[in-house]
Every structure is written in structure tokens, then in C-alpha cells.
């Protein structure tokens, strides 16, 4: 560092030259990934600025795609903003080692209330942070065109790479009605340095031989086919419907008997990509299916047990139309929202019917169970009409959720590091955030913690917040409604309309990480993905049969003290997620009596067996006999029945 003579390379013939007084090296190849301002690989102490308007607009907030808090307070604002608006301001990144810098990506300030962005800038480099060299265009300082509005990222690639330790972005002009504010990502490759302890300490290396790259629609389908060909005995590819533009929504099943529901075997699902621009979840599921196939073939007992005891469904891309939009522009230029919605502009994850309001209204009116059940709440008629604003993808998901007897599910999201659990809508009207637990709150909290606690970063108290919320204080989990209210979420719908407990996993700060980040993100999430799947075997399971030993479909399973029931599948089998403890459980079905017993859930993995046998009720047997002989019960009018009883009393009969 602080060198007075460095090497230059001619782009035309790579001839080596020495240039006295120069502090930079240029090299031919400049295809470098982001350094990690957005992914937080670059720490706050590596970011500096000439001046700062206030702490919440400090250099540490100058990260690409960072989001401001709702109130844009002094801690969490949406950019670095200079304390003065003049051409002497700069934003600096210390790479902490010699780095081949190849470009800069910029955005304006994320704000609901302000319009601030830089329209042009210079770039400067240094090896000692004292002597700076400005990038030249011939003999003139090079001026880069920047942003025309505040959200769409703009990428500028240098004419040739520059090797240095420090880089500064020097704004030269900015939006006339605003101030100097920027969010930045630097493109650069670290130079080889085996003695750099700081870099080695933060390096994450995977040993899994998987396909670590982004997959477009065709590539995704091809990869699923490759996995199916490798493991034909435990995989099956199918589709649940089509997107708005006609792309099939492909899923892959992993089971020892693919295509069949086995009595007593729970069904699990992972979905990803309901927001098409949140692509990390999509790639994690594609990596997961490869991993499970390879590990099954290699004899990994943990994976073999999962495959043989669980029917697993992976749906990597709920919104392939949105993904293709984001994929077309790439990881650095898709911004925060390009591709989020379906082709017809619908947020698929929050496009489900709001069953919370229906249930809560019934509870407020104190309707009896026969009028309003606490589970399998019916979808309102208006939602099922052709004119309802319901995405094709949402309708396909609902049909899939109703068809398969899922027990547990997780949908992978992006842009944060947290696991959320129902309810996602606040019970109090017009309240933006409020703790709103389900009757199964303790179970949901455990399920959320099982993922977060095994993730490499979610519960790390020392990690930097992604945007505005420090979820590590909450063990990396939060009730959805206490974060922000959202009606019609997939999680709430799944809980209220089906047997399936559904949670959302926000698996990374960066919605669309660069391909080079995928191995590390896989290491961050791999154990969590497996541990969460294993939770489907926690609680009780069994079969409800009649006196002849036949399974009874749609029988109700109630747990004393928990006002949320579930139902048996078509073969009479059921699974009820519960934390360790002793429970009084009741099975009942229409036309049958009921049966209750105590069922104990232990701490070891594996659901407790709890079967029920129930007989037909007297009333149902009488009805059957009458129908068999083509006779109907006589229903006397109330007045006639009362007169008959009065006459019988007078006669003493």
C-alpha cells in the first residue's frame, strides 16, 4: 500500500509497462461480481463518506436496494445523503485488500416523501486513502451518467478494470429538486492474497457438488428432468396449473412411492417465487432436490429416512412470469420490485381469500360450532366467480392445497432474514401491526424457531440488520401481523382452509443475489431446510376407523384447549402437529359417535400413534334402515306433536 510504482497492462497486447507515480493496475478481464454491499458481506466500518446529513442517512445506509423505515427515522433511512450539496462530496468503500474494480451500480434514495438521486459522478481510487487517482477518459476526468429516478438501478462498467484497495464515488450533479443521496453496489474481484486473514475468516465454502447458477424457465425444467432421470424411483415431476402467460407451474415430488399417498405418511411442501423477483428461494429448492437425490443415492441415512417416511413436494417457481422479467435484466439491475407481481399485476402471496374476517366475525357473534366451524372455513362465493381479481397462479395453488393432504409447508421469500408465522392479519381493524396469535401459537413459534435457529445468520445477535428491523432480537422469528398486517396471505388461508400449517421463510437480505453468492446462501440455509421438513413428524398421527375397520374420511380431530380442529384424509389417516405434552384428543364424524383418549407427545422425533374407532350413531342407523326400505321418517308439525303428547298424558299412556 502507498506504492509509488505499479504495473499497467495494455488491453491490446498485454505488454507490461511501468509508470512512475501511478498507483493503479489495469487488466483485460473485468467480469466481476458485486462485492457485497447489498448482501452485507461489506461491513458498515468499510463504508465512509465526506459528510452525512444525519446518522440514519450515513454511509452505512448507502447500500443498493436498502429500504427505509416507514417513518424514515434517524436510525433507518433509505440511502447515504451528504451533509452538503456540492461537488466535493464522496462515498467510499474500503475493500480491505487489493481488488480489481470493474464497475458501479447506483440508485437514488428509497423514500415515500423525498425525491433524491445523483445524475452523474466521477470515480476515484487509492491504495492508502490519502493519494487519490481519478478515472480518466483520455486526459479528461471520466464522468458517468447515473440515475434518472430513485428506484431503477443503473450500472456503469469501467473502460478497463482498476486494481486498488479503496474506491470513491464522487457525485457531480443531482436531481434539481433534491439532494445528494445514493445507494451503491461496487463490482469487483479480490486479488489473490493468501495472507489476508480477514478475507479467509469470512469465507464460506461448500463441499456439495451442485449446479450453483441461476436457471431460467427452460433451464429449471431441464434440471428437474436431470434429477428425475438420476433418481427415477424416488422422484416425479408434475404441474399444478399454468401461469398468466401459459408457463406450467412445475413441482417435483420426492418419496419412496412417488405418485401415491401412503396411509400414515405425512405430506410436506416447499414453495418459492410467489414474488418472481425473490429468486433465492427458487434456487434453494432446485439445490435441495439435487442434494436429496445425490445423498439418497450415496446412502445418507438421514435423507433416506426423510424420503421413506415423508411425501415431499417442491414447487420452485410459483410466479415464473415475474421471474423471467427479473432474470432478463439480471441480479444487479432488477431493483426491489421488478417481477414481483404476476403478469396481471397481482401479488400472489396475498391474493388468497380473507378467511380471518369471516372466522372472527362469527366468533364476535358467538355463533355455535354447527353454524361456523373453527377450521376448514369455506371460501366465499364472490371469490370463486370469474370476475374476481384472482390470479391463475393463485387458483392453481388453492386447487393443489385442497387436493393434497399437506401437514406442513414453508414458502421461501426474500429481502429479509426472518421466519414469519400466522396470523398475518391484525385482528383489530385499521391497526398496522399487532400481535395476532393463532390457537396454535406455541406450535408455530417452535416451527419458526426450528428453521431460524439452524440458519447460519438469522439468530446471530451480531449480524447487521438487512433494512430496518432487528429480528435477531426475536430469535429470528416474528408473528406476521406484528411485523405488518396483510390480509389474504397464503399462510393464513392454509391454516384456516386446510390442515396445513404454513410459514414464510425470508432467506436472505438480497432478493436476487449474484450467481457467485449461491454456494454461500446454500450453506446458510441447507440445514434449516432439512430440519424444518423433519418437523412434519412432530405431534400425533393415526387413523380413524369404523367398527368394520374401514377408514373414515373427513372425521374431525379436536384437541382439548386448542380451538382449531383438523380433518382426516380420504383413507381416514390424520396428522396433528403438537408440542411435547399430554393432550385429550377427540375424534368425531357425521353419522358416527365420538371417541376420546389421552395422547402423549414426547420430545424425541416421531409422531405419537393415536388411533380411533367410532361406531355409527343410533340416529344415523335408523335413517339408513328407513332409506334401505324406501321409507322416510314421519316429521309431525310442532303443534300436532304437542297436542298428541297432551292427549297421551290425559289418558295416562
PEJOQUI-V460603 format. One record per residue. N is the residue number from 1. RES is the residue in one small letter. PSI is psi in whole degrees, 0 to 359 (999 if undefined). OMEGA is omega as a letter, one per 40 degrees, with the letter a starting at -180 (999 if undefined). Layout:
BEGIN
{{N;RES;PSI;OMEGA} {N;RES;PSI;OMEGA}}
END
This chain:
BEGIN
{{1;x;154;a} {2;x;26;a} {3;x;149;i} {4;x;351;i} {5;x;118;i} {6;x;166;a} {7;x;143;i} {8;x;152;i} {9;x;130;i} {10;x;125;a} {11;x;334;a} {12;x;314;a} {13;x;8;i} {14;x;23;i} {15;x;135;a} {16;x;133;i} {17;x;153;i} {18;x;136;a} {19;x;109;a} {20;x;138;i} {21;x;352;i} {22;x;153;a} {23;x;16;a} {24;x;159;i} {25;x;135;i} {26;x;143;a} {27;x;161;a} {28;x;304;a} {29;x;122;i} {30;x;39;i} {31;x;80;a} {32;x;147;a} {33;x;175;i} {34;x;145;i} {35;x;333;i} {36;x;30;i} {37;x;317;a} {38;x;321;a} {39;x;357;i} {40;x;11;i} {41;x;330;i} {42;x;120;a} {43;x;162;i} {44;x;322;a} {45;x;353;i} {46;x;356;a} {47;x;132;a} {48;x;162;i} {49;x;157;i} {50;x;309;i} {51;x;166;a} {52;x;136;a} {53;x;318;i} {54;x;172;a} {55;x;316;a} {56;x;349;i} {57;x;29;a} {58;x;177;a} {59;x;329;a} {60;x;346;i} {61;x;4;a} {62;x;44;a} {63;x;139;a} {64;x;133;i} {65;x;8;i} {66;x;143;a} {67;x;141;i} {68;x;156;i} {69;x;162;a} {70;x;322;a} {71;x;2;i} {72;x;59;a} {73;x;187;a} {74;x;348;a} {75;x;318;a} {76;x;83;i} {77;x;180;a} {78;x;33;i} {79;x;173;i} {80;x;131;i} {81;x;130;a} {82;x;151;i} {83;x;337;i} {84;x;152;i} {85;x;88;i} {86;x;165;a} {87;x;5;a} {88;x;0;a} {89;x;153;i} {90;x;156;i} {91;x;126;a} {92;x;142;i} {93;x;129;i} {94;x;110;a} {95;x;348;i} {96;x;8;i} {97;x;163;i} {98;x;131;a} {99;x;141;i} {100;x;101;a} {101;x;134;a} {102;x;347;a} {103;x;175;a} {104;x;139;i} {105;x;133;a} {106;x;153;i} {107;x;167;i} {108;x;194;a} {109;x;131;i} {110;x;115;a} {111;x;141;i} {112;x;341;a} {113;x;340;a} {114;x;155;i} {115;x;97;a} {116;x;127;i} {117;x;158;i} {118;x;137;a} {119;x;342;i} {120;x;158;a} {121;x;161;i} {122;x;165;i} {123;x;135;a} {124;x;154;a} {125;x;155;i} {126;x;157;i} {127;x;351;a} {128;x;1;a} {129;x;8;i} {130;x;313;i} {131;x;124;a} {132;x;143;i} {133;x;128;i} {134;x;138;i} {135;x;132;a} {136;x;153;i} {137;x;88;a} {138;x;237;i} {139;x;351;a} {140;x;149;i} {141;x;135;a} {142;x;129;i} {143;x;123;i} {144;x;136;i} {145;x;136;a} {146;x;235;a} {147;x;152;i} {148;x;349;i} {149;x;182;a} {150;x;347;a} {151;x;327;a} {152;x;121;a} {153;x;148;i} {154;x;129;a} {155;x;132;i} {156;x;123;i} {157;x;135;i} {158;x;150;i} {159;x;328;i} {160;x;151;a} {161;x;156;i} {162;x;130;i} {163;x;124;i} {164;x;181;i} {165;x;323;a} {166;x;147;i} {167;x;138;i} {168;x;141;i} {169;x;123;a} {170;x;98;a} {171;x;135;i} {172;x;333;i} {173;x;159;a} {174;x;167;a} {175;x;130;a} {176;x;327;a} {177;x;7;a} {178;x;200;a} {179;x;176;i} {180;x;105;i} {181;x;137;a} {182;x;149;i} {183;x;137;a} {184;x;148;i} {185;x;138;i} {186;x;133;i} {187;x;126;a} {188;x;153;i} {189;x;126;i} {190;x;138;i} {191;x;149;a} {192;x;129;a} {193;x;85;a} {194;x;344;a} {195;x;0;a} {196;x;96;a} {197;x;321;a} {198;x;317;a} {199;x;315;a} {200;x;325;a} {201;x;330;a} {202;x;5;a} {203;x;132;i} {204;x;124;a} {205;x;135;i} {206;x;148;i} {207;x;358;a} {208;x;130;a} {209;x;83;a} {210;x;172;a} {211;x;89;a} {212;x;81;i} {213;x;166;i} {214;x;141;a} {215;x;119;i} {216;x;182;a} {217;x;311;a} {218;x;320;i} {219;x;323;i} {220;x;314;i} {221;x;320;i} {222;x;319;a} {223;x;320;i} {224;x;322;i} {225;x;321;i} {226;x;315;i} {227;x;319;i} {228;x;321;i} {229;x;325;i} {230;x;323;a} {231;x;63;a} {232;x;336;a} {233;x;347;a} {234;x;6;a} {235;x;154;i} {236;x;132;i} {237;x;134;i} {238;x;171;i} {239;x;150;a} {240;x;358;a} {241;x;199;a} {242;x;157;i} {243;x;179;i} {244;x;325;a} {245;x;4;i} {246;x;7;i} {247;x;135;a} {248;x;142;i} {249;x;93;a} {250;x;140;i} {251;x;156;i} {252;x;133;i} {253;x;137;i} {254;x;114;a} {255;x;159;i} {256;x;346;i} {257;x;70;a} {258;x;139;i} {259;x;354;a} {260;x;140;i} {261;x;120;i} {262;x;131;a} {263;x;128;i} {264;x;354;a} {265;x;121;a} {266;x;155;i} {267;x;135;a} {268;x;149;i} {269;x;144;i} {270;x;134;i} {271;x;158;i} {272;x;161;i} {273;x;23;i} {274;x;327;i} {275;x;110;a} {276;x;336;a} {277;x;355;i} {278;x;82;a} {279;x;348;a} {280;x;318;i} {281;x;320;i} {282;x;312;a} {283;x;326;i} {284;x;321;i} {285;x;324;i} {286;x;324;i} {287;x;322;a} {288;x;318;a} {289;x;323;i} {290;x;313;a} {291;x;314;a} {292;x;322;i} {293;x;310;a} {294;x;318;a} {295;x;326;i} {296;x;315;a} {297;x;329;a} {298;x;356;i} {299;x;17;i} {300;x;114;a} {301;x;326;i} {302;x;314;a} {303;x;319;i} {304;x;319;i} {305;x;318;i} {306;x;313;a} {307;x;321;a} {308;x;338;a} {309;x;0;a} {310;x;144;i} {311;x;110;a} {312;x;134;i} {313;x;129;i} {314;x;121;i} {315;x;94;a} {316;x;334;a} {317;x;93;i} {318;x;328;a} {319;x;71;a} {320;x;332;i} {321;x;313;i} {322;x;321;i} {323;x;316;a} {324;x;326;i} {325;x;314;a} {326;x;319;a} {327;x;327;a} {328;x;322;a} {329;x;339;i} {330;x;173;a} {331;x;327;a} {332;x;341;a} {333;x;359;a} {334;x;346;i} {335;x;205;a} {336;x;341;a} {337;x;350;a} {338;x;120;a} {339;x;2;a} {340;x;318;a} {341;x;166;i} {342;x;173;a} {343;x;335;i} {344;x;22;i} {345;x;28;a} {346;x;137;i} {347;x;102;a} {348;x;320;a} {349;x;334;a} {350;x;32;a} {351;x;11;a} {352;x;160;a} {353;x;142;i} {354;x;91;i} {355;x;344;i} {356;x;312;a} {357;x;321;a} {358;x;313;a} {359;x;315;a} {360;x;326;i} {361;x;319;i} {362;x;320;i} {363;x;322;i} {364;x;326;i} {365;x;357;i} {366;x;42;i} {367;x;142;i} {368;x;161;a} {369;x;326;a} {370;x;339;i} {371;x;329;a} {372;x;113;a} {373;x;158;i} {374;x;11;a} {375;x;166;a} {376;x;48;i} {377;x;132;a} {378;x;147;i} {379;x;130;a} {380;x;152;a} {381;x;321;a} {382;x;327;a} {383;x;331;a} {384;x;356;i} {385;x;156;a} {386;x;334;a} {387;x;353;a} {388;x;146;a} {389;x;73;a} {390;x;125;a} {391;x;149;i} {392;x;322;a} {393;x;321;i} {394;x;316;i} {395;x;321;i} {396;x;318;i} {397;x;316;a} {398;x;316;i} {399;x;320;i} {400;x;316;a} {401;x;326;i} {402;x;330;a} {403;x;318;a} {404;x;136;i} {405;x;62;a} {406;x;144;i} {407;x;320;a} {408;x;143;i} {409;x;155;i} {410;x;134;i} {411;x;128;a} {412;x;124;i} {413;x;184;a} {414;x;171;i} {415;x;358;i} {416;x;175;i} {417;x;89;a} {418;x;156;i} {419;x;128;i} {420;x;150;a} {421;x;157;a} {422;x;161;e} {423;x;154;i} {424;x;348;i} {425;x;137;i} {426;x;142;a} {427;x;324;i} {428;x;132;a} {429;x;147;i} {430;x;20;i} {431;x;125;a} {432;x;325;i} {433;x;132;a} {434;x;134;i} {435;x;120;a} {436;x;85;a} {437;x;154;i} {438;x;169;i} {439;x;341;i} {440;x;34;a} {441;x;318;a} {442;x;323;i} {443;x;315;a} {444;x;320;i} {445;x;320;i} {446;x;315;a} {447;x;316;i} {448;x;317;a} {449;x;328;a} {450;x;325;i} {451;x;309;a} {452;x;319;a} {453;x;340;i} {454;x;0;i} {455;x;146;a} {456;x;336;a} {457;x;335;a} {458;x;320;a} {459;x;11;i} {460;x;110;a} {461;x;341;a} {462;x;356;a} {463;x;153;i} {464;x;144;i} {465;x;148;i} {466;x;311;a} {467;x;287;a} {468;x;343;a} {469;x;133;i} {470;x;82;a} {471;x;342;i} {472;x;332;i} {473;x;335;a} {474;x;26;a} {475;x;27;i} {476;x;17;i} {477;x;159;i} {478;x;144;i} {479;x;130;a} {480;x;316;a} {481;x;334;i} {482;x;350;i} {483;x;299;i} {484;x;137;a} {485;x;143;i} {486;x;116;i} {487;x;151;i} {488;x;35;i} {489;x;158;i} {490;x;324;a} {491;x;311;a} {492;x;318;i} {493;x;315;a} {494;x;318;a} {495;x;320;a} {496;x;339;a} {497;x;340;a} {498;x;184;i} {499;x;351;a} {500;x;128;i} {501;x;120;a} {502;x;136;i} {503;x;161;i} {504;x;129;i} {505;x;113;i} {506;x;106;a} {507;x;0;i} {508;x;149;i} {509;x;323;a} {510;x;118;a} {511;x;323;a} {512;x;76;a} {513;x;153;i} {514;x;152;a} {515;x;325;a} {516;x;342;a} {517;x;347;a} {518;x;319;i} {519;x;318;i} {520;x;320;i} {521;x;325;i} {522;x;316;i} {523;x;324;i} {524;x;323;a} {525;x;347;a} {526;x;308;a} {527;x;322;i} {528;x;317;i} {529;x;320;a} {530;x;314;a} {531;x;317;a} {532;x;319;i} {533;x;321;a} {534;x;340;a} {535;x;347;i} {536;x;344;i} {537;x;24;i} {538;x;131;i} {539;x;221;i} {540;x;156;i} {541;x;164;i} {542;x;191;i} {543;x;137;i} {544;x;120;a} {545;x;161;i} {546;x;184;a} {547;x;341;i} {548;x;3;i} {549;x;11;i} {550;x;139;i} {551;x;143;a} {552;x;116;i} {553;x;151;i} {554;x;22;i} {555;x;148;a} {556;x;133;i} {557;x;117;a} {558;x;141;i} {559;x;124;a} {560;x;131;i} {561;x;353;i} {562;x;111;a} {563;x;53;i} {564;x;116;a} {565;x;168;i} {566;x;176;a} {567;x;157;i} {568;x;156;i} {569;x;185;a} {570;x;332;i} {571;x;6;i} {572;x;1;a} {573;x;154;a} {574;x;163;i} {575;x;130;a} {576;x;110;a} {577;x;126;a} {578;x;151;i} {579;x;164;i} {580;x;139;a} {581;x;181;i} {582;x;131;a} {583;x;146;i} {584;x;119;a} {585;x;139;a} {586;x;136;i} {587;x;134;i} {588;x;157;i} {589;x;154;a} {590;x;128;a} {591;x;1;a} {592;x;164;i} {593;x;198;i} {594;x;162;i} {595;x;136;i} {596;x;149;i} {597;x;163;i} {598;x;134;i} {599;x;131;a} {600;x;131;i} {601;x;123;a} {602;x;181;a} {603;x;340;i} {604;x;154;a} {605;x;140;a} {606;x;123;a} {607;x;144;i} {608;x;134;i} {609;x;130;a} {610;x;88;a} {611;x;158;i} {612;x;145;i} {613;x;125;a} {614;x;143;a} {615;x;166;i} {616;x;146;i} {617;x;158;a} {618;x;318;a} {619;x;317;a} {620;x;326;i} {621;x;320;i} {622;x;316;i} {623;x;319;i} {624;x;316;a} {625;x;315;a} {626;x;316;a} {627;x;326;a} {628;x;322;a} {629;x;19;i} {630;x;37;i} {631;x;147;i} {632;x;143;i} {633;x;142;i} {634;x;123;i} {635;x;103;a} {636;x;143;i} {637;x;153;a} {638;x;313;a} {639;x;320;i} {640;x;321;i} {641;x;320;i} {642;x;319;i} {643;x;322;i} {644;x;316;a} {645;x;323;i} {646;x;319;i} {647;x;321;i} {648;x;324;i} {649;x;321;a} {650;x;324;a} {651;x;354;i} {652;x;25;i} {653;x;999;999}}
END
